[in-house]
Amino acid sequence: MEATALAYLGAGLSIGVAAFGTGIGMGFMVGKTVEGIARQPEALEDLRTTMIIGIAFIEALALYALVISFLLIFK
């Protein structure tokens, strides 16, 4: 294979694995937050704020993978 083809393959794999991982991570986080809200409804505001901050950190990982993919494609 040529180096360009391997770069495209690496870019696709990096964003694919990152999307898969972040999707699973967000699913677990939202599920546990909903479970916590169901058990203790008065903690809604605290749990929601913590969940949104956590989702932002998880989403940053996907953005890093996207940047790496762009670097591989346009090198």
PyMOL commands that set and color helices and strands:
alter all, ss='L'
color gray80, all
select helices_A, chain A and resi 3-39+41-73
alter helices_A, ss='H'
color red, helices_A
deselect
rebuild
show_as cartoon
